[in-house]
Amino acid sequence: MHSTTMCTMKKNTNKQHIIAIVAAIDLLLLDLVTKFLVRTEFYKPATFIKDFFYLTDIQTNSGIAFGIKMPLLVQIVGSLIILVVLFRFAQEYVFGAKKHKFLKPFLFGIIMGGAVGNLIERIVKGYVVDFIVLKPIPVFNLADVGITIGLILLFLIMLTEPKTN
């Protein structure tokens, strides 16, 4: 391969890594700050759409997704394994992508930021704080939003992209 082409590919990959890192840090900080704020005396539940979308009193989730109970060590080790798998997936599919050079790394970043936010809280506190209600979905937090939106949109991109060998 020509050295100019290799240099351009490396620049694109470096930009994509930066996009992913910035998105991950932004979501991680937003998640940790909101989880801190809901624990303060200044936090008050708020209703946006009655009986449908509101901020509730703090709810602790000592289980995994949707409150499914599992030993804490299994949750932490499982989360770390999933993070490693996601990094491997990103090397293959996200970084160096010819299409969606901003969107794929951004989505990967918010998935990672959310995953790390919940992992940090699980390690430090032994549970995750949830406070957002959107019926009929179980109570969640901003980390969950990043993970869910990121995964759904990445999956939709994968479905709509032409297959390559």
N, C-alpha and C positions, 0 to 999 in steps of 0.2 A: 504494500500500500504506500502511496506517496506521502512524504513527510508532512506536507501542507494539510492533507486530508486527516492524518493522524492528529496533528496539532488542533485542527478545528473540532474533531471528535472529542479530544480531551477538554477543550474549552467548554463545549456544550455540556459534557458530563460534569465538569466542575461547577458550572452555573446551576445545573440541576441539583447537585448536592447542596449548594448554598440555599436554593429555594426550599428544599426539603428540610434542611436544618432550621432555617428561619421560621417556617410554618410550624415545625415541631416545637420550637422554643416558645413561639407566640401562644400556641394552644396550651402548652404545658403551664406557662405563667398565668394565663387567663383562668385555667382550671384550678390551679393552686390558690390563686387570689380569691376566686369565688368561694372555694371550699373554706378558706380562712374567714372570709367575710360572713358567711352564713353561721359561723360559730360565735360571732360577736354579739354584743347586746344591741347593736344598731340594726341587725337584720330583722326584718319583719316580713312575714309571708305576704304575697301580693297576688291578686287575681287579674288576669288579662282578659280571659273569656270564661265566664262563670261555668263551673263544673266541667271545663274542658282543658283550659291551659292556664296554669298558675304555679307560683312558687309556694311550696309547702314548708311546714316545720321540718327541721333536719331529720332525715331518716338514715340510720346506719345500715349498711349492707355488708354483712360478714361473709356472704356467699359470692358466687361468681355471677355471671349474667342472669338477670331476672331473679336474683336472690337464691339461686340453687346452692344448697349447702355442700361444702367440701372443706377438708382440712386446710388450714392456712398455708402450710408448707407445700401442699400439692398445688394450691393456687399460685404461689410465688414461683415455684419451679415450672409449672405449666405456662405461666406468663412469660418467663424468660425463654423457654423453648419456642413459644409463638413469636417472640421478638426476633430470635435468630432466624426462624423460617421466613418471617417478613423481610428481613435484611437480604436473605438469599433471593427471595422473589424479586425484590427491588433491583438487585444487580442484573437479573435477567430481563425484567420487564419495564422497570421505571427509568433507570438511569441509562442514558444513551438512546432513548426512544427517538424515533424519527418524527413521530406525530405527538401532539400534546406535550411538547417539551416543557411547558410551565405547569399544566394541569396535573399530569401524573406525579411529578415530584411534590407538588403542593398537597395533593390528596394523600400521598404516602406520608408526608410530614405531619398532617393533622392526625392520621391514624397513629403514628408513632408517639406524637405528643400526648394524645389521649391515653394510649396504652401505658406510657411511662408515668403519667399523672396518677392513674389509678394504681399502678404498681407501687409508686412511692408511698401513697397513702396506705396501701395494704401492708407494706413492710413496716412503716412507722407506727400506724395506729391499729393494725389488725383488721381494719374494715375500710369501706369507702363511704363517703357522705353523699347522699342523693337528696335533691331538693326541688327538682323540676318535674312538673306533672303535665303530661299531654295525653289525655285519655284516648284510648284504652291502654296505652303503653305503661309499663311499671315505672315508678319514680326513677329518675336518672340525674346525671350531672353533665357538665360541659365536656369532660373527657369522653363520656359515652356518645355525645353528639359528634365529636370529631371522628371517633372510631367508626360509628355507624354511617355517617354521611360519606366519609372517605372510602369505606369498603363498598358501599352501594354504587357510588359513582365510578370507582375504578372497575368494578365488575361490569357496569354498563358500557364503559369504554372498551373493555375486553370483548364484550359481546358484539359490539358494532365495528370493531376493527377487522380488516380482512386478514385471513389466516396467512402466515408466512412460514416457510420451511426453516 
